[in-house]
Amino acid sequence: MLDNKKLWVDSIVEIELGISKANFSTWFKNTYISKQEDDIIFLSVPNAFVKDWLLNKFHKFILKALRNVSSNVRGVEYIIQKEGDKERDSRLEQTERPPVNSQMKLNELYINKEDNLNPKYVFDSFIVGSFNELAHAASQAVIKNLGTTYNPLYIYGGTGLGKTHLLQSMGNHLKNTANKKIFYMTSEKYVSEYVDSIRNNTPHIFKDKYKKYDMLIVDDIQFFSKKEGSQDELFHLFNYLHENNKQLIFSSDKPPRQISNLEDRLRSRFEGGMIIEVSKPDYESRVAILRSKLKSINFFLPDDTVEHIATNILDNIRELEGILNAVVCQSQLKNKELSASEIKQLVKNSSKQRKTVSIKDVLKAVCDFYNIDEKSLYEKTRRKEVVKPRQIAMYILRQDFNTSYPYIGQKLGGRDHTTVIHACEKIKAALKNSPALEQEIDHIKSVIYSGQALAGATISDQN
């Protein structure tokens, strides 16, 4: 393997190309590889704040960059630099580390290697809003009736919406109050261990490893797509745990039916319990999240600054915490409180630019959700599996973008405007008595608006 300095210099070249200049300067300054052991890279960082941010925001990106330089890298660990033990990396601009703001009390939290639970993820720090209240309520039911209520529990939603926080909060609660055996893992880790068991001729050890737990939490289920052997092992493990009233909890970025190349028998297991979506936080929830975070780190920002961040950072909780971390970190680096204009500039640099939505974006999101060919929306067919998605597409185009009825009809196969009116009214009426339909449409909208603001979004003239 390459020496520490060259490995990191070559890796951060790729990292710098993949992130903004502000993020690179803020989070990768004064970082270096301190040692390598058993193909594990130990990356030194200036303080616990940077460590936490790199681990949660850039870990996969860092690991990928390191592996692109050296394929032998198996993992990355983050350690706090000790004074007098800094290998200065000439690739990065070097400045002396300023003293940590006296308001900041950053206690380093370690992930427990026996259960993979991070002690910082607890219910007390989980903000409940309209966007996640159903998932939170289900989690409370699970911890009170382990293995019998909502088993399995399947939570899905976009990245950075707090799914992992909620999953680990359940595990930490039961671990600390009921002395239950809990294990949290990512799907990627499960697949990796399965592959290792084949290579090492130890499949029997792998098969028995997870049967001892009262609760098994598996994150990012979508990673099982196309992994046939791993799916088979998970299917049998699922059956064993479920039959013995052990709790199973899964998360993904999409519902089971939207995960491609997933075996039907495994998909049916996921759909046999409670499936709940976590959507994007509304404005009030974003403000509450920011204030809770500020309180937890004992850092002050004026109300108008908090509201400015909440108004402009719309996509997910991770981005909210990211800009807040950037504000705090910049305050540390400059050893002073940032002005309102400096904070607004940070927000401007971090927030994504709005873009116009095309009709094709809407139709693709609808067709992907219902797993139908986009061409079928334009055809003169009354097949049930096509009629409903087409009506929903018409409804979204009209309701969210105020597109004219004749224009919608023209773009969807040259239909009469009265057909569009009928479709919109039918969906509107159905929504009054169908929470499931409302959830389906909300998920489709979340895909359409991914990476852009709902308010002010417009439809382009692209088909």
N, C-alpha and C positions, 0 to 999 in steps of 0.2 A: 504494500500500500504506500502511497505517496507520503512524504513528510508533512507534518501538520500545517506548516505555513503555505506550502504550494497547494495542498488540497483545498484549504480554505480560500486562498486567493483565486484559484480557478473556479471554485464553486460560487463565490459572490459575484463573479462576472456575470454568470447566468441569472443570479438572484436580482442584481441591479437592473438587468434588462426587462425583468418580469414585473417589477413594481414601480410605483411612483418615486420620484426623486425625494419627496418629502418623507415617505415611509422608509426609504432606504437610509436616509441620513438620520432619521429619528431612532430606528430600532436596530440597525446593524453597526452603528458606530461603537468602537471599543469592544468588538466581539472577536474572538479568536479560538482556535482549537487548542486546548490545553494538553490533551492526551488522547490516545486510541488504545482501547483494550478489547480484545475478542471481537474486533470489527465494529465496536461501538464507538462513536465519536462523542467526545465530551467537549461541548461548546461552552466557553466561558463568556459570561455576560456581566455588565456592570452592576446590576442590582436585581432584586426580586421582581420589581415591576416589569422590567424588560424580559426577564425569564418567563413570567406568566404570559406576557403578550406574545412572545415568539412561539411558546408552546401551544397556545390556543389558536393563534391566527396564521402563523407561517410554518408550523411544524412539517406538514406534508410537502410544502414547497421547498423547505431547506433540505429535507431528506432526499427528495427527487434530484435536487441540484448536486448534492454530494454523491449520489449513486451514478449520476451521469458522468462524473469525473472518475469515480472509483466504484466499480460494480460490487466490491466486497463489503461495502458499508451495510450493516444490518440495522442500525438504529442510531438515534441521537439522544444524548442526555444533556441537560442544561445545568450548569453550576455557576455559583456566584463567584466573581473574581475576588481573590484575596489581595490585600495591599502588598506591594513589593513582589508580586508574582505575575506580572502582566507581560505577555509577549506582544509588543506593539506590531500591529499589522500595517505595513506601509501602504497597502492598497486603500485603506480608509483614512479619512481625515481624523487626526488624533487631537483630542483636547482632554485636559484633566477632568476627571469626573467631579462635578460639583457636589457639595454636601446635599444629602436628601432633605427636602423641605421638612421643617420640623412638624408640619401638620400631618405629614404622611407617616403612617405606622403600617409598614408593609411586612407582615409576617409570612415567611415562606411556608407554603403548604406542600406536603409530599403526598404523592399517590401511593396508596397501600399496595404493595406488590402482591399480596395474598388474594386481594379481591378486585384490584384495579379501581377502587373507589377513591375519588378526590374529596377530602373532607370539607372543601370550600362549598361544595354543592349541597345545600340544605334547603328545606322548605322555607325557613325564616327569611332567606334572601331571594326567594322566588316571587316575583311580582305577578299577581293574578289580574288579568284584564279580560275584556270581552273576547280577545283573540285566542286565549288559552284556558278559559275558565272550565270548559268541558273536560279538557285533558287533565287539569288539576283535580277536578272533582273525581274523575275516574281513578286517579292515582291514590286519592284518599280512600276510596272504596277498596282498592287492591290491598293497601297496607293493613286495613282492618279485617279483611277476609281473604287472607293469603291463599292462593291456589283454588279458590272457589268462585270468586266474583271477577268477571272480566279476565278470563284466562283462555287464551292469551290476551294481553293488552298490546295493541299496535298503534303507535303514534307516528304520524307522518306530517311533513311540512318542509318548507324551504330551509336552506342553510341559515344558521345563526338566529334561530327563533326560540332557542331555549330548550330544545328537546332533550339534549344530553343532561342539562341541569336538572330537569324534571326526573329523568330516568335515574340519575345518580342520587337524587334526593330521596327517592323511595328506598334505594339500597342502603343509604346511610342511616335513614330513620330506623329501618328494621334491624340493621346491624347494631345500632346503639341502644335500642329500646326492647328488642325481642330476642336478641342473641341468635339471630338467624344466619345461616350460611348463605352469603350473597356472592355472586360473581358477575362483574361487568366486563364486556369485551366488545371489540369491533368485529364486524364480519370479516374484514381483511385479516385480522389476527387469527380468527378461526380457520380460514382457508389456508393461511400460512402454516399453522400447526398441523393441519391435515396433510398438506404436501410433505412436511418434514417427517410425519409418521410413516408415510409410504417410503420415503427415501431411506429412513433409518430402520425400516421393517419393524415398526412398533405400533401397528394400528390398534392392537388390543389395549394398549395404554391410553391412546387417544380416545377410544370409544368409552372408556370408563371414567375419564378425567372429570367430566361435567355432570355425572349422575348423582353426585353427593350434595348438590346445592338445593337450598329451599327456594331460591329465586335466581334465575338466569336472565341476564339482561344482554341483549345482542343489538348493537348499534349499526346503522347503515346497512340494512338488509339488502339494499339494491346492489351491493357488491357481489352478491351470490349469483347474479345474472351470468349464465353460461358456465358456471362452475358445477358441473353435473355431479362429480364425486362428492364435493362438499355438501351439495344440496341433499344428496342421499343420506349422508351421515347426520345432517341436521334434522332430517325427517324422522329418523329412528330415535334420535335423542329427544326430539319434541314429543314423540309418542310415549317414551319411557317416563319423562318428567310429568307430562300431563296426566297420564294414568295414575301416577303416584301423588296427585294433587300438589305438585310443585309449580310455582308461579313462573310463567314465561312472559317476558316483556321485549318487544321489538320496536325499532324505530327505522324510518326510511324517509327519503325525500319525496316519496310518492306512494299511493295506495298499492296494495298487492297486485291488483289487476293491471296496473300500469308498469310493472317491472317486467321487462322483456326477458325471454328465455328463462323463465322460472317454471319449474315443474308444477303441473296442475294440482298434484296431491299435496305439495308444500303450500301452494297458494291457498288451497282450501283450508289448510290448518290455520294459516294466518287470518283468514276471513271467518273462522269459526268463533272468534271471540269479539272483543270490542275494538273497532277501528275509529280513530279520532284524528281530525286534522288540527294542526296548530297553524294559524294564519298570521299575517303581518300585524304588528301592534298598531292600534289606533293612536291618535295624538295624545290623548289623556294617559294612555299606558306608557307611551314613550317618555312623557314628562315624569311619571312616577318611577320609571326605571332609572332615569338619570339622577333623580333626587335620592333614590335608595343607594345608588352606587356612590354618590358624593358623601352620603352619610357614613357608609361603610369604611371609606378611606379618610374620613374626617377632613374633607377638602371643601372649600366654599367657592361657589359661583353664583353671581346675581341671578335672580329669577328671569330677567329678560334674556340673559345669555343661555340659560337652560332651555327656555322656550324657543329661542332661535335655533339651537341644535335640534330640538325635537321637531321643529317645523321643516327643517331642511334634510335631515337624515331619516329616510322613510323605509328603507328596505328591511332591516332586521336589527335585532338586539345587539348582535356582535358589532355591527357598524356603529351603533350608538355608543357602546362601551369603547370602541376603538377610537373615536374622535375624542371622547372624554379622557382616555388614556394618553392620547397625543397632547392634549392641553396640559395635563398634569406633568407629563414627561418634559415638555418644552419649558414649563415653569421650573422644573428641576434643573434642566440644562442651563437655563439663563439665570437661575437663582433669583427669580422675581416673579411676581404675578403678571400674567399676560393682560394686555389691554383688550378692550372689547373689539377693536379693529383687528388685532392679531388673531383673536379667537375666530372671528368671522372669516378671516382669510384661511385658517385651518379648515373650517367647515366647508368653505368654497372649494378648496383643493381636494377634500375627501368625498364630497357628495357627487353622485353620478349625474351626468347631463341627461335631461329629459329628451326623449326622442319620439317621433311620430309613430303611431301604430298603424300598420297596414291591415287591410281586410284579410290578407293572407295569414297574418299573425294570429288573428282571431280564429279563422277557420282551422288552422293547423293545431291550435291549442285544443279546440273542441274535438277534432278528429283523433288527436293523440290520446285524449282522455277516454274516449269511447272506443278506441281501437278500430276505427273504420278508415277506409280509403277516402281521401279528400275528394276525389273525383265523384264519389257517390252523392255528395251534397248537391251537385249540379244536375244530376240525372232526374228524369221524371219517374220517380219510384215512390211507392207508399209503404215500403218495407219499414216495419216498426223500428228496427235497429238504425235506420237512417233518418226517419222522420223526426224523432226526438232530438238528436244532435243538430239537425238543420234548424229546427224551431228555436233551440237554445242559442245557436249562432245568430239568428235573426234578432232574438230578444236582446242579446248583449250589444249588438251593433246599434240597435235602436235606443236601449235604455242607458247605456254608458257613453255612447258617442253621438247620440241624437242624429244618427244618420237617417235620411229620409226613407220612407217606405218604398217609393218607386226605385230609389237607387239600390236599396238592399235587394229588392226583387230582381233588378237587372243583373246584379253581380252574382246572384245565386241561381243561375240557369234561366234567366229571362222570365221570372214569375211575375204575376200580376200583383200590384201593391195590396190588394185586398187579402191575398194569401199571406202576405207578411203581417198585416194587421191581425189576422186571425191567429197566426202563430204566436205573436207577442202577447196577445190577450190570453191565449191558452196557457202559456208558461207563467204569466203573471198570476192567473187564477190558481194554478197548481202550486205555486210557491206558498200560498196562504195555508195550505194543509200538508205540506211536505218538507219537513226539515232536511230530509235526505237530499232532495233536489236542490235546496238552497245551499247545502254543503258542497254538492257537485259543482254548482255554478261558481261558488266562491273559490273553489280550487282552480277552476279553469281561468278565472280572472286573475288569480295570483300568478299563474304562469304567463298570462298575457302581459301583465304589468311588471313582471320580473325585471328589475334593473331600471325602472322608470317610475315617475310619479303618476298616481292615478288622477290627481287633481290637474286639470288642464291638458290631459292627454287628448290627442286628436287622431282622427282616421285619415290616412293618406289616400290618394286616388289609385294606389297600386292594388291590383286584383290579387 
